[in-house]
Structure formats: C-alpha cells, structure tokens
C-alpha cells in the first residue's frame, strides 16, 4: 500500500520529469 516517496510527493522532481519527457517528444517530432 505504501507508495515510494517520489510518488507521494508531486514536487519539482515530478515537474522536471514531465518537462524532460515533453522535450524528448518535441525533439523526436522535429527530427522526423
């Protein structure tokens, strides 16, 4: 039942992960 600390705290780390993912998506679209 216990989630990892990262999952329980939607903080900067989560935001960074989201931004990085978006950047990768945009990069992939531009290269194609």
Number of C-alpha atoms within 10 A of each C-alpha: 3 6 8 8 8 10 11 9 11 10 10 9 12 13 11 11 11 12 12 12 12 12 12 12 11 11 11 10 9 8 6 5
